[in-house]
Amino acid sequence: MSYSKKIEYEIIPKESFSVIRSCSGCGKKVHYQNTNKFRVNANGNKLDVWLIYQCEKCKHTLNLTIYERQKAVSIPKEEYMQFLNNDEQLAEEYGRNLQFFERNKAEIEFGAYCFVKRHETEGSSENQQVRIAIRNPYGLKLRPEKQIAEALGLSRSSVKRQIEQENIVIETASPQLLSFAVEKSQIF
């Protein structure tokens, strides 16, 4: 099917994910926040590297494993230097990496995010449908109608109504990609 326009968005978290875990200092489950600091420990010729998270209430720390018992030569030198220098950008990358949290068996929660328009192409002008794709590379748990509402600047109830009336047709709905077609007159 041809479309008059194709637009591609990407959902980007504005901050690191927080970790939800029991805190020995607070005595209950709390949120731990990324400190953007690393801990590097050497034991003989083996290295351990952790990203440090901190309880937002009592400041107890939680070390999430990046490397465990690795030979120093197996860690890229540039990355190793970033660990030693507490590179904030690298800490943020790890703080948004789902596989990193899965390896650490950490329960996470995401905060603020934004939609970034990545690509827009014009199609045939006589067709009145717009195809919109929303990529979710971080796998944020957002309902399809919420993603559509935020991308189109509409309310969720309006989006639900338009889906029922088939003015918006969901083509693909997976945790990593949502694509849908919408009548041009509904959004422009």
N, C-alpha and C positions, 0 to 999 in steps of 0.2 A: 504494500500500500504506500502511496506517496503522501507526503505531508507538506503543508505550506511552510512549516518551520520546524526545526529540531533544536532543542535546548538541552544541554547537559549540565547538571549541578553535581557538586560533591559536598557531603556533610563533613565538616571539620570540627573536632572538639577544640574549644578555646583554651583548655587547661588539661593537665594530667588527670587521669581517673583517680578517684579516691578509693581506698581499700576499707572494707567494713570487716572489723575483727574484734574479738574480745580483748579488752585492755586490762592488764593486771593492776594498773594504777587506778583506773576508774571503776573496775569491777563489773563492767558491762560492755556490750558491743558498741563500738564507736567508729567514727570515721578517722582514718589515718591519711594525712596529706603528704604529697611528694615534697621533700626538702630541697630537691635539686642538688643533692650531695651524694657522693659515692664513698664507700669504705673499701679500701684495698688492703688485703692482708696476705703476707708472704709466709709460707711455712716450708723452709728448705727451698727447693726449686719449683714449688707449686704455689699458685696464686688463687685467692678467692676474691671476688668482686661482688659487692652488693649495692643496690640503690636503697637509700635510707628514706623511710616514711616515718611520720611522727604523729602521735595522737593529737588531735586538734584541741583537746581539753587539758590533759596533764603533761603532754610533751614526751611520754614514753616513746621509744623508737621501735621500729620494725624494719629488719633488714630483708630485702627481697633479693634472692640470688640471681646474679647475672652469669657469673662464671664460678665454678666450684672445682677446686683441686686441678686446675689447668696448668700445664707447663707455660712458663712465661713466653716462650717463643710461639705458642699457638694463638696468642692474643695479638691482633694487629697492633703494631707499635703506635700508630696514630691514635687508635682508640684507647690504648693503655695510657697514653699521655693525657687524653681527654678525661679519663677516670681520675688520674692524679690531680688534674687541675679543676675538678668539679665542673666540667663543662655543662652549663645550664641547658643548652640546646640538646645535647645528647641525653641528659636526664629527662627532658620533656619527651623525647622520642621514645625512650623506654617507658615512660609514664603513660603513653598512649598505645602501647603495643600489646594487643590482646593475647598473643602467644606467650609473652613474658609473664603475664598474670596467670595464665592457665598452667604454665610450668611450675609456678609458685603456689598453685591451688588457692589463689586469693579471690575472694568475693569482691567485686568492684562495683562502683557506681560512677556514672559520668555526670558531669555538670553542664555548663553552658556549651553551646555549639553554634555554628553558623552555616549557612548555605552559601557556597561560592560557585558562581557561574563559571564553568570551565570552557564551554564551547557553544556556539550558536550558528546555525546554518539556515539559509533560506532555501525553500523548495519551490515547487510549482505554485504560482500565485492563485490559480483557480481552485485549488483544494482548500478547504476550510478547517482542516484539522492540524493541531500542533502536537508533536510527539515530544514528551519530556522524560528524560532519564535522570534518576537521582542515584548517584553512586554513594555507597556507605562503606568505605574501606575499613573503618574501625568497628563495624558491626554493632553500632549503637542500637539499642532496642527501642525503636520508634515505630508506632503503628503506621501503616501505609496512608491512612487518611490524614494523619498529623503531618507526615512529610509532604503530601500533596497540598494541604492547607498552607503550610509555611512557604512552599515554593511559589504558590499562586497568590499568596497574600489574602486568603479567604478564611472564613471560620470553618471549624471542623464539621459543624452541623450542615453548613452550606455544601461542603464537599461530599458528605454522606448523602445528602439529597440528590446532588448531581450524579453520583455513582448509581443510585437507585434509578434515576431517570435516564441513565446511560449517556449523559452528556460528557462524563468522564469514564473512560474504559481502561481498566488496569490490564496491562499486557503481561508484565512480569513482576512478581513480588517475591523477592528472596531477601535474606538479611544483608546481602551485599549490593543488591540492585533493585530498584523499583522503576519500572517504565510504564507510562500511561499515555493515552491519547485524549485530547480535550478539544472541544469545538473552539475555534478561534474567537468566535463572538462571546464566549463565556469568560475569557480572560483578557482580551485586548480591546 
